[in-house]
Amino acid sequence: MKTSLLTKVIFGSMVTMSLFSACKKNNDAVEPELSGADNMSRKYLTLTAAFPKDGVAGDGGTMAYAVTLEQASNPNFEVNAFTNGYGLRSERTARVQGSVNGNFLYNIQYTGTDGGIFNKYKVEGDKNFVDTREEVNTEPILGTAPRWVVAAEGIGVGVFASAEIQASGVGAGADFIDVKSTAKIAVLNLDDPKITRQTEFTIPFTAEQTKAGYQIGRIDVPILNKAKTKIYIGCNLTRTDPTKKSTVNNAGNQTWSTGTRDLGTATLVVDYPSLTNPKLIYADPTISKINNNSYRTMTQYVGTDGNVYQATATSGSQILRISSATNEYDNYNFDLKTALNTTNAVTIRAWRYLKDGVGIVLYNETGVNGGYIALIDLNAKTATKLTTDNQTDIGYSGRSGNTATGVTSITGTFGQFQNIGFAGDNVYVPMTPNGVDGNLYVINYKTKQVTKGAKLKNQSGSFYLGAY
């Protein structure tokens, strides 16, 4: 059962949250153990898989199964996370994060009775995961469906945003007056789980911008810069048309028309660790207006050069850059469509920065069935398309299905994908179409060699969606 730690969160203040330390710590809890890459060498690679609920593919929760790196690379080794795996706590698909060395998994439960509860698991191979019972209740700050990631090793950051329109009345026919966007942030110590900082503030648009209808109703994928002085948070920036009157939808809710957007891709920036001085920075709108808040996959990374590389995922084809020197966009633009030399629209569904300007991208291409993988060179702005089995039928989605007739098989494109594994020179990508068996692919990012690794057994309405 979820235990509420505060009946009312103290908003707008900056406090050290020792009273938020843990939802509950049982007497048999595992002693705190540092998760950092330098503390312990990697033993395992964990694969996660989502299963259906009420006919909705992948919507019922998440299973986990840990393999050694030798097992991961063995095409004769078989993994069935659904029958032999460990169920992570979450009513819906878990938003799983992992330590750099893969020895710990972290999750904040998504929706349900325990939505907002943080859990930590020690990875011990196969279906053996030790729940450390170091639970933290983030719900009073972040709600029951938090957006959160490991923003730096040992540091988790959860975020939430909402927008409230001020109008001349309720229902249809009202005039737009103004809009206010609010952000909430919580910082978690992952090594000794507790919330160490929290805040709430009005997102700092100018008065002219809010009266023009600009707002942010969702934020995600926070990352801490190399200097550990700033947190960059991806934003879903939208605009209401202030010249149009409101209407009412079928549910009886007041709705507004969308206006033309002039502002570029936006990132919310706050100082760390104080969480003060919120600021919005914008990409050049002639380069990108695509949002960067992502969907369950990390899309911002600190590069070897100290700059932050940010994909306009999961609907854009570009990777932008925030300068380590200025903490602003610097007009860098890597366009995957251009790098692939295609005239089709391309969307980045997931990616990971690897090292020295090299990254790996999972992407869709309109007019071409399938989900594809490419190695990219952000310095040379080039892309190398890789070959795997089932490319033309790799589709899966965590929010697709037919509740009237049962689970529907979604084919043709990448849907939800939460994490790409990386250890040594190798990248690990589980690829399974919805309800179809697949494989874990091992990609040497230096040689570009692709090896078909462990077999992945699947089931109806299910798919593998992460490697940690």
Residue pairs with C-beta under 8 A, 6 or more apart in sequence:
1 113
1 114
2 23
2 113
2 114
2 115
2 116
2 117
2 137
2 139
3 23
3 24
3 137
4 137
4 139
4 140
5 19
5 20
5 23
5 137
5 140
6 19
6 20
6 140
8 140
9 140
9 141
9 198
9 200
11 184
11 199
11 200
12 199
12 200
12 201
13 199
14 197
14 198
14 199
14 274
14 275
14 276
15 197
15 198
16 196
16 197
17 194
17 195
17 196
17 197
17 198
18 194
20 136
20 137
20 194
20 195
20 198
21 136
21 193
21 194
21 195
22 134
22 135
22 136
22 193
22 194
23 117
23 118
23 135
23 136
23 137
24 133
24 135
25 133
25 134
25 135
26 133
28 133
29 132
29 133
29 134
30 122
30 130
30 132
30 133
30 134
32 134
32 191
32 192
33 39
33 40
33 104
33 122
33 191
34 40
34 154
34 191
35 99
35 100
35 101
35 103
35 104
35 153
35 154
35 190
35 191
36 99
36 100
36 101
36 153
36 154
36 191
37 99
37 100
37 101
37 153
39 101
40 101
40 103
41 101
42 69
42 101
42 102
42 103
42 423
43 68
43 102
43 103
43 123
43 125
44 66
44 67
44 68
44 102
44 103
44 123
44 124
44 125
45 66
45 67
45 68
45 69
45 72
45 102
45 421
45 423
45 428
45 467
45 468
46 64
46 65
46 66
46 67
46 98
46 102
46 105
46 123
46 467
46 468
47 64
47 65
47 66
47 67
47 79
47 81
47 430
47 440
47 456
47 464
47 466
47 467
47 468
48 62
48 63
48 64
48 81
48 88
48 94
48 96
48 418
48 419
48 464
48 465
48 466
48 467
48 468
49 62
49 63
49 64
49 65
49 81
49 82
49 85
49 430
49 456
49 458
49 462
49 463
49 464
49 465
50 58
50 59
50 60
50 61
50 62
50 63
50 93
50 398
50 416
50 462
50 463
50 465
51 58
51 60
51 61
51 62
51 63
51 82
51 459
51 461
51 462
52 58
52 59
52 60
52 401
52 407
52 460
52 461
52 462
53 59
53 60
53 61
53 92
54 60
54 403
55 401
55 402
55 403
55 404
55 405
55 406
55 407
55 408
55 461
56 399
56 400
56 401
56 403
56 407
56 461
57 396
57 397
57 398
57 400
57 401
57 407
57 408
57 409
57 410
57 434
57 435
57 461
57 462
57 463
58 93
58 396
58 397
58 398
58 399
58 400
58 416
58 434
58 461
58 462
58 463
58 465
59 92
59 93
59 398
59 399
59 401
60 92
60 93
61 87
61 88
61 90
61 91
61 92
61 93
61 94
62 87
62 88
62 90
62 93
62 94
62 96
62 107
62 465
63 81
63 82
63 85
63 86
63 87
63 88
64 81
64 85
64 86
64 87
64 88
64 96
64 105
64 121
64 127
64 129
65 79
65 80
65 81
65 84
65 85
65 86
65 126
65 127
66 123
66 124
66 125
66 126
66 127
66 128
66 129
67 77
67 79
67 125
67 126
67 440
67 454
68 125
69 423
69 426
71 77
71 454
72 428
72 440
72 442
72 453
72 454
73 426
73 442
73 451
73 453
73 454
74 453
74 454
75 439
75 452
75 453
75 454
75 455
76 455
77 453
77 454
77 455
78 454
78 455
78 457
79 440
79 454
79 455
79 456
79 457
80 457
81 456
81 464
82 457
82 458
82 459
82 462
83 457
84 126
84 127
85 127
86 127
86 128
86 129
88 94
88 96
88 105
88 107
88 119
88 121
88 129
89 107
89 109
89 114
89 117
89 119
89 131
90 107
90 109
90 110
90 111
90 112
91 109
91 110
91 111
91 112
91 113
91 114
91 115
92 110
92 111
92 112
92 145
93 110
93 296
93 398
93 416
93 465
94 107
94 109
94 110
95 107
95 108
95 110
95 146
95 147
95 148
95 296
95 418
96 105
96 106
96 107
96 418
96 419
96 466
96 468
97 105
97 106
97 107
97 148
97 149
97 150
97 156
97 419
97 468
98 104
98 105
98 106
98 150
98 419
98 468
99 105
99 106
99 150
99 153
99 154
99 190
100 153
102 123
102 421
102 423
102 468
103 122
103 123
104 120
104 121
104 122
104 123
104 190
105 120
105 121
105 123
105 129
105 468
106 118
106 119
106 120
106 121
106 150
106 156
106 190
107 118
107 119
107 121
108 116
108 117
108 118
108 119
108 138
108 142
108 146
108 148
108 158
109 115
109 116
109 117
109 118
109 119
110 144
110 145
110 146
111 144
111 145
112 144
115 139
115 143
115 144
115 145
115 146
116 137
116 138
116 139
116 140
116 142
116 143
116 144
116 145
116 146
117 135
117 136
117 137
117 138
117 139
118 135
118 136
118 137
118 138
118 156
118 188
118 193
119 131
119 135
120 131
120 132
120 134
120 190
120 193
121 129
121 130
121 131
121 132
122 129
122 130
122 132
123 129
124 130
132 193
134 192
134 193
135 193
136 188
136 193
136 194
136 195
138 146
138 148
138 158
138 186
138 188
138 195
139 146
141 158
141 160
141 184
141 186
141 195
141 198
141 200
142 148
142 158
142 159
142 160
142 184
142 186
143 160
146 158
146 159
146 160
147 158
147 159
147 160
147 218
147 219
147 220
147 221
148 156
148 157
148 158
148 159
148 188
148 222
149 156
149 157
149 220
149 221
149 222
149 223
149 298
150 156
150 190
151 157
151 222
151 223
151 224
151 231
152 223
152 224
152 228
154 189
154 190
154 191
155 187
155 188
155 189
155 190
155 224
156 187
156 188
156 189
156 190
157 185
157 186
157 187
157 188
157 222
157 224
157 231
158 185
158 186
158 188
159 183
159 184
159 185
159 186
159 219
159 220
159 222
159 233
160 183
160 184
160 219
161 181
161 182
161 183
161 184
161 203
161 216
161 217
161 218
161 219
161 235
161 236
162 181
162 182
162 217
163 179
163 180
163 181
163 182
163 215
163 216
163 217
164 179
164 180
164 181
164 182
165 176
165 177
165 178
165 179
165 215
165 240
165 256
166 177
166 178
166 179
166 180
167 174
167 175
167 176
167 177
167 246
167 254
168 174
168 175
168 177
169 175
170 254
171 246
171 248
171 254
172 245
172 246
172 247
172 248
172 254
173 245
173 246
174 245
174 246
174 254
175 245
175 246
176 213
176 240
176 241
176 242
176 244
176 245
176 246
176 256
177 211
178 210
178 211
179 210
179 213
179 214
179 215
179 240
180 202
180 210
180 215
181 202
181 203
181 205
181 210
181 215
181 216
181 217
182 200
182 201
182 202
182 203
183 200
183 201
183 202
183 203
183 216
183 219
183 233
183 268
183 278
184 198
184 199
184 200
185 197
185 198
185 199
185 200
185 222
185 231
185 233
185 270
185 275
186 195
186 197
186 198
187 195
187 196
187 197
187 198
187 273
187 275
188 194
188 195
188 196
189 195
189 196
196 273
197 273
197 274
197 275
198 275
199 270
199 275
199 276
201 278
203 216
203 268
203 278
203 280
204 278
204 279
204 280
205 214
205 215
205 280
209 263
211 242
212 239
212 242
212 259
213 239
213 240
213 241
213 242
213 259
214 237
214 238
214 239
214 263
215 237
215 238
215 239
215 240
216 235
216 236
216 237
216 238
216 266
216 268
217 236
217 238
218 235
218 236
218 293
219 233
219 234
219 235
219 236
219 268
219 293
220 233
220 234
220 236
220 293
220 294
220 295
221 233
221 234
221 292
221 293
221 294
221 298
221 299
221 300
222 231
222 232
222 233
222 234
223 231
223 232
223 298
223 300
223 301
223 302
223 308
224 230
224 231
224 272
224 302
225 231
225 232
225 272
225 302
225 306
225 308
225 324
225 327
226 302
226 306
226 324
227 306
227 324
228 272
228 273
229 271
229 272
230 269
230 270
230 271
230 272
230 327
231 269
231 270
231 271
231 272
231 275
232 267
232 268
232 269
232 300
232 308
232 310
232 322
233 267
233 268
233 269
233 270
234 267
234 291
234 292
234 293
234 294
234 299
234 300
234 310
235 266
235 267
235 268
235 280
235 291
235 292
235 293
236 291
236 293
237 261
237 263
237 265
237 266
237 291
238 258
238 261
239 258
239 259
239 260
239 261
239 263
240 256
240 257
240 258
240 259
241 256
241 257
241 258
241 259
241 260
242 259
243 259
244 256
244 257
246 254
246 255
246 256
247 254
247 255
247 256
247 257
248 254
248 255
249 255
261 289
262 285
263 282
263 285
263 289
264 282
264 283
264 284
264 285
264 286
264 287
264 288
264 289
264 329
265 282
265 283
265 288
265 289
265 290
265 291
265 292
265 310
265 312
265 320
265 329
266 280
266 281
266 282
266 283
266 291
266 292
267 280
267 281
267 282
267 292
267 310
267 322
267 329
268 278
268 279
268 280
269 278
269 279
269 280
269 281
269 327
270 276
270 277
270 278
270 279
271 277
281 322
281 327
281 328
281 329
282 329
283 289
283 320
283 329
283 331
284 329
284 331
287 318
287 320
287 331
287 333
288 312
288 316
288 318
288 320
288 333
290 312
290 315
290 316
290 318
291 312
291 315
291 316
292 299
292 300
292 310
292 311
292 312
292 313
292 316
292 320
294 311
294 313
294 314
295 313
295 314
295 416
296 398
296 416
296 417
296 418
297 313
297 314
297 349
297 350
297 416
297 417
297 418
297 419
298 352
298 419
299 310
299 311
299 313
299 314
299 348
299 350
299 351
300 308
300 309
300 310
300 311
301 308
301 309
301 352
301 353
301 359
302 308
302 353
303 309
303 353
303 357
303 378
304 355
304 356
304 357
305 324
305 357
306 324
307 321
307 322
307 323
307 324
307 330
307 332
308 321
308 322
308 324
309 319
309 320
309 321
309 353
309 359
309 378
310 319
310 320
310 321
310 322
311 318
311 319
311 320
311 348
311 351
311 361
312 318
312 319
312 320
312 348
313 347
313 348
313 349
313 350
313 351
314 347
314 348
314 349
314 350
315 347
316 347
316 348
317 335
317 336
317 337
317 345
317 346
317 347
317 348
317 363
318 333
318 334
318 335
318 336
318 348
319 333
319 334
319 336
319 348
319 351
319 359
319 376
319 378
320 329
320 332
320 333
320 334
321 329
321 330
321 332
322 328
322 329
322 330
323 329
323 330
334 376
334 378
334 381
335 381
336 346
336 348
336 361
336 363
336 374
336 376
336 383
337 344
337 345
337 346
338 381
339 374
339 376
339 381
339 382
339 383
340 346
340 365
340 374
340 383
340 385
342 365
344 365
344 366
344 367
344 368
345 365
345 366
346 363
346 364
346 365
346 366
347 363
347 364
347 365
348 361
348 362
348 363
349 362
349 363
349 364
349 371
349 413
349 414
349 415
349 417
350 361
350 362
350 414
350 417
350 418
350 419
350 420
351 359
351 360
351 361
351 362
351 376
351 420
352 359
352 360
352 420
352 422
352 427
353 359
353 378
354 360
354 422
354 427
354 445
355 445
357 377
357 378
357 379
357 380
358 375
358 376
358 377
358 378
358 445
359 375
359 376
359 378
360 373
360 374
360 375
360 376
360 420
360 427
360 429
360 443
360 445
361 373
361 374
361 375
361 376
361 383
362 371
362 372
362 373
362 414
362 417
362 420
362 429
363 371
363 372
363 373
363 374
363 414
364 370
364 371
364 372
364 413
364 414
365 372
369 392
369 393
369 411
369 412
369 413
370 391
370 392
370 393
370 394
370 395
370 412
370 413
371 391
371 394
371 395
371 413
371 414
371 431
372 385
372 386
372 391
373 385
373 386
373 388
373 429
373 441
373 443
374 383
374 384
374 385
374 386
375 383
375 384
375 386
375 443
375 445
375 448
376 382
376 383
376 384
377 383
384 448
386 443
386 448
386 450
387 450
388 431
388 439
388 441
388 450
388 452
389 431
389 438
389 439
389 452
390 431
390 433
390 436
390 438
392 412
393 411
393 412
393 433
393 436
394 411
394 413
394 414
394 431
394 432
394 433
395 410
395 411
395 412
395 413
395 414
395 415
395 433
395 434
396 410
396 414
396 415
396 416
396 432
396 433
396 434
396 463
396 465
397 410
397 415
397 416
397 434
398 415
398 416
398 465
399 415
399 416
400 408
400 410
400 415
401 407
401 408
401 461
402 408
407 435
407 460
407 461
409 433
409 434
409 435
409 436
410 434
411 433
411 434
416 465
417 465
417 466
418 465
418 466
419 466
419 467
419 468
420 427
420 428
420 429
420 466
420 467
421 427
421 428
421 429
421 466
421 467
421 468
422 428
425 444
425 445
425 446
425 447
426 442
426 443
426 444
426 445
427 442
427 443
427 444
427 445
428 440
428 441
428 442
428 443
428 453
428 467
429 440
429 441
429 443
429 467
430 438
430 439
430 440
430 441
430 456
430 464
430 465
430 466
430 467
431 438
431 439
431 440
431 441
431 456
431 464
432 438
432 439
432 456
432 458
432 463
432 464
433 458
433 463
434 461
434 462
434 463
435 458
435 459
435 460
435 461
435 462
435 463
436 458
437 455
437 456
437 457
437 458
438 455
438 456
438 458
438 464
439 452
439 453
439 454
439 455
439 456
440 453
440 454
440 456
440 464
440 467
441 450
441 451
441 452
441 453
442 450
442 451
442 452
442 453
443 449
443 450
443 451
444 451
456 464
458 464
